[in-house]
Amino acid sequence: MPKSRLAYILLAIFLGTLGIHNFFAGYTGKGIAQLLLTLISFGFLGPVVFIWNLVEICTVTKDAQGVDFAS
């Protein structure tokens, strides 16, 4: 069943520095990387991770299984 693109975008905007949107889409490795970058840097790298999230919002169109997001 396809996951919602809107849910992915909202998770990326509001909880993206913790990588929650990547866990939602099944990209566990990227989610862990974003979570660790934010936590280990005590949030100082949060803006860098947020920019990473903006890039993902614009470029990621499929979940980890290769299924297109539902509109």
C-alpha positions as CSV (number, residue, x, y, z in Angstrom):
1,M,0.0,0.0,0.0
2,P,1.5,3.4,-1.0
3,K,2.4,5.8,1.8
4,S,1.2,9.4,1.7
5,R,3.5,12.0,0.2
6,L,1.8,14.7,2.3
7,A,2.6,12.8,5.5
8,Y,6.2,12.4,4.3
9,I,6.5,16.1,3.7
10,L,4.9,17.2,7.0
11,L,7.1,14.8,8.9
12,A,10.2,16.1,7.2
13,I,9.2,19.7,8.0
14,F,8.2,19.3,11.6
15,L,10.3,16.2,12.8
16,G,12.9,16.0,10.0
17,T,15.9,16.8,12.1
18,L,15.2,13.6,14.0
19,G,14.8,11.6,10.7
20,I,11.3,10.6,11.4
21,H,10.2,11.0,7.8
22,N,12.9,8.6,6.6
23,F,11.7,6.0,9.2
24,F,8.2,6.5,7.8
25,A,9.4,5.8,4.3
26,G,11.5,2.8,5.3
27,Y,14.9,4.5,4.9
28,T,16.2,3.4,8.3
29,G,19.8,4.1,7.6
30,K,19.2,7.7,6.6
31,G,16.9,8.2,9.5
32,I,19.5,6.9,12.0
33,A,22.1,9.2,10.4
34,Q,19.9,12.3,10.7
35,L,18.9,11.4,14.3
36,L,22.5,10.8,15.4
37,L,23.8,14.0,13.7
38,T,21.2,16.0,15.6
39,L,21.6,14.3,18.9
40,I,25.4,14.0,19.0
41,S,25.8,17.6,18.0
42,F,23.3,18.6,20.7
43,G,21.2,20.2,18.0
44,F,24.0,22.4,16.5
45,L,23.8,20.5,13.2
46,G,20.0,20.7,13.2
47,P,20.0,23.4,10.5
48,V,22.3,21.3,8.3
49,V,20.0,18.3,8.7
50,F,17.0,20.6,7.9
51,I,18.5,21.6,4.6
52,W,19.1,17.9,3.9
53,N,15.4,17.4,4.6
54,L,14.4,20.1,2.2
55,V,16.5,18.4,-0.5
56,E,14.8,15.1,0.3
57,I,11.3,16.7,0.1
58,C,12.1,17.8,-3.4
59,T,13.8,14.7,-4.7
60,V,12.4,11.6,-2.9
61,T,9.4,10.2,-4.8
62,K,9.4,6.5,-3.7
63,D,9.6,4.7,-0.4
64,A,12.3,2.2,0.4
65,Q,10.4,-0.6,-1.4
66,G,10.3,1.4,-4.6
67,V,6.6,2.2,-4.4
68,D,5.6,5.7,-5.5
69,F,4.1,7.9,-2.8
70,A,0.4,8.4,-3.0
71,S,-0.7,12.0,-3.7
